[in-house]
Amino acid sequence: MNTKRANIKSGLEVNIVLKENQRNGKLTNGIVQNILTNSANHHHGIKVRLSDGSVGRVKEIIN
C-alpha cells in the first residue's frame, strides 16, 4: 500500500523513515506536503516531504 504513489495524497497523515534512520527503522510521523517520487510504484516506499520539511519514504499510512 505504501509502495503505490496513487495511495499517497497531500494532507495525509503518515509515518516515514528518514534517510538517517533507515538502519534502525525509527519512524517519523507527519502530514504529507509533497510527493517526491515520480514513478507509480517504488519498492522501498514513496518518498515524500512532510509539512515540517522532513523527507523520507512512507512506511505506514495512518487512517
CYANA upper distance limits for C-alpha pairs under 8 A (distance plus 0.5 A):
  1 MET  CA      7 ASN  CA      7.17
  2 ASN  CA      7 ASN  CA      7.47
  2 ASN  CA      8 ILE  CA      7.95
  2 ASN  CA     45 GLY  CA      6.03
  2 ASN  CA     46 ILE  CA      7.06
  2 ASN  CA     58 VAL  CA      6.36
  2 ASN  CA     59 LYS  CA      6.46
  2 ASN  CA     60 GLU  CA      6.81
  2 ASN  CA     61 ILE  CA      7.41
  3 THR  CA     41 ASN  CA      5.93
  3 THR  CA     42 HIS  CA      5.70
  3 THR  CA     43 HIS  CA      6.26
  3 THR  CA     44 HIS  CA      7.23
  3 THR  CA     45 GLY  CA      4.88
  3 THR  CA     46 ILE  CA      6.15
  3 THR  CA     58 VAL  CA      8.26
  4 LYS  CA      8 ILE  CA      7.88
  4 LYS  CA     40 ALA  CA      6.48
  4 LYS  CA     41 ASN  CA      5.09
  4 LYS  CA     42 HIS  CA      7.29
  4 LYS  CA     45 GLY  CA      8.07
  4 LYS  CA     46 ILE  CA      7.43
  5 ARG  CA     37 THR  CA      8.08
  5 ARG  CA     39 SER  CA      7.80
  5 ARG  CA     40 ALA  CA      5.59
  5 ARG  CA     41 ASN  CA      6.31
  5 ARG  CA     42 HIS  CA      8.45
  5 ARG  CA     46 ILE  CA      6.71
  6 ALA  CA     40 ALA  CA      7.52
  8 ILE  CA     12 LEU  CA      7.59
  8 ILE  CA     35 ILE  CA      8.16
  8 ILE  CA     46 ILE  CA      8.40
  9 LYS  CA     32 VAL  CA      7.49
  9 LYS  CA     35 ILE  CA      8.11
 10 SER  CA     31 ILE  CA      8.03
 10 SER  CA     32 VAL  CA      5.44
 10 SER  CA     33 GLN  CA      5.74
 10 SER  CA     34 ASN  CA      6.54
 10 SER  CA     35 ILE  CA      7.94
 11 GLY  CA     31 ILE  CA      6.02
 11 GLY  CA     32 VAL  CA      5.69
 11 GLY  CA     33 GLN  CA      6.88
 12 LEU  CA     31 ILE  CA      5.99
 12 LEU  CA     32 VAL  CA      5.98
 12 LEU  CA     61 ILE  CA      8.10
 12 LEU  CA     62 ILE  CA      8.21
 13 GLU  CA     29 ASN  CA      7.79
 13 GLU  CA     30 GLY  CA      6.12
 13 GLU  CA     31 ILE  CA      5.00
 13 GLU  CA     32 VAL  CA      6.96
 13 GLU  CA     61 ILE  CA      6.91
 13 GLU  CA     62 ILE  CA      5.93
 13 GLU  CA     63 ASN  CA      7.99
 14 VAL  CA     29 ASN  CA      6.31
 14 VAL  CA     30 GLY  CA      6.22
 14 VAL  CA     31 ILE  CA      6.73
 14 VAL  CA     32 VAL  CA      7.54
 14 VAL  CA     58 VAL  CA      7.12
 14 VAL  CA     59 LYS  CA      8.09
 14 VAL  CA     60 GLU  CA      6.17
 14 VAL  CA     61 ILE  CA      4.99
 14 VAL  CA     62 ILE  CA      5.77
 15 ASN  CA     27 LEU  CA      6.27
 15 ASN  CA     28 THR  CA      5.80
 15 ASN  CA     29 ASN  CA      4.89
 15 ASN  CA     30 GLY  CA      7.00
 15 ASN  CA     58 VAL  CA      6.49
 15 ASN  CA     59 LYS  CA      6.27
 15 ASN  CA     60 GLU  CA      5.54
 15 ASN  CA     61 ILE  CA      6.93
 15 ASN  CA     62 ILE  CA      7.81
 16 ILE  CA     27 LEU  CA      5.92
 16 ILE  CA     28 THR  CA      5.72
 16 ILE  CA     29 ASN  CA      6.94
 16 ILE  CA     30 GLY  CA      8.45
 16 ILE  CA     56 GLY  CA      6.01
 16 ILE  CA     57 ARG  CA      5.65
 16 ILE  CA     58 VAL  CA      4.84
 16 ILE  CA     59 LYS  CA      5.75
 16 ILE  CA     60 GLU  CA      7.42
 17 VAL  CA     21 ASN  CA      6.58
 17 VAL  CA     22 GLN  CA      6.66
 17 VAL  CA     25 GLY  CA      7.01
 17 VAL  CA     26 LYS  CA      6.80
 17 VAL  CA     27 LEU  CA      5.37
 17 VAL  CA     28 THR  CA      6.64
 17 VAL  CA     56 GLY  CA      5.84
 17 VAL  CA     57 ARG  CA      6.05
 17 VAL  CA     58 VAL  CA      7.20
 17 VAL  CA     59 LYS  CA      7.18
 18 LEU  CA     22 GLN  CA      6.88
 18 LEU  CA     26 LYS  CA      8.40
 18 LEU  CA     27 LEU  CA      7.84
 18 LEU  CA     28 THR  CA      7.75
 18 LEU  CA     54 SER  CA      8.00
 18 LEU  CA     55 VAL  CA      6.81
 18 LEU  CA     56 GLY  CA      4.96
 18 LEU  CA     57 ARG  CA      7.37
 19 LYS  CA     55 VAL  CA      8.43
 19 LYS  CA     56 GLY  CA      6.77
 21 ASN  CA     25 GLY  CA      6.04
 21 ASN  CA     26 LYS  CA      6.01
 21 ASN  CA     27 LEU  CA      8.12
 22 GLN  CA     26 LYS  CA      7.85
 27 LEU  CA     59 LYS  CA      8.41
 30 GLY  CA     50 LEU  CA      6.35
 30 GLY  CA     51 SER  CA      7.46
 30 GLY  CA     52 ASP  CA      8.11
 31 ILE  CA     50 LEU  CA      5.83
 31 ILE  CA     51 SER  CA      6.17
 32 VAL  CA     48 VAL  CA      7.03
 32 VAL  CA     49 ARG  CA      6.59
 32 VAL  CA     50 LEU  CA      5.02
 32 VAL  CA     51 SER  CA      6.60
 33 GLN  CA     48 VAL  CA      7.89
 33 GLN  CA     49 ARG  CA      6.10
 33 GLN  CA     50 LEU  CA      5.48
 33 GLN  CA     51 SER  CA      5.51
 34 ASN  CA     48 VAL  CA      6.25
 34 ASN  CA     49 ARG  CA      5.76
 34 ASN  CA     50 LEU  CA      7.53
 35 ILE  CA     46 ILE  CA      7.97
 35 ILE  CA     47 LYS  CA      6.83
 35 ILE  CA     48 VAL  CA      4.96
 35 ILE  CA     49 ARG  CA      6.95
 36 LEU  CA     46 ILE  CA      8.05
 36 LEU  CA     47 LYS  CA      5.80
 36 LEU  CA     48 VAL  CA      5.60
 36 LEU  CA     49 ARG  CA      7.47
 37 THR  CA     42 HIS  CA      8.41
 37 THR  CA     46 ILE  CA      6.25
 37 THR  CA     47 LYS  CA      5.73
 37 THR  CA     48 VAL  CA      7.61
 41 ASN  CA     45 GLY  CA      8.28
 41 ASN  CA     46 ILE  CA      7.74
 42 HIS  CA     46 ILE  CA      6.41
 44 HIS  CA     57 ARG  CA      7.58
 45 GLY  CA     57 ARG  CA      5.61
 45 GLY  CA     58 VAL  CA      5.73
 45 GLY  CA     59 LYS  CA      6.83
 46 ILE  CA     57 ARG  CA      5.71
 46 ILE  CA     58 VAL  CA      6.00
 47 LYS  CA     55 VAL  CA      7.53
 47 LYS  CA     56 GLY  CA      5.84
 47 LYS  CA     57 ARG  CA      4.68
 47 LYS  CA     58 VAL  CA      6.83
 48 VAL  CA     55 VAL  CA      6.22
 48 VAL  CA     56 GLY  CA      6.26
 48 VAL  CA     57 ARG  CA      6.66
 48 VAL  CA     58 VAL  CA      7.53
 49 ARG  CA     53 GLY  CA      6.38
 49 ARG  CA     54 SER  CA      6.14
 49 ARG  CA     55 VAL  CA      4.98
 49 ARG  CA     56 GLY  CA      7.29
 50 LEU  CA     54 SER  CA      5.83
 50 LEU  CA     55 VAL  CA      6.89
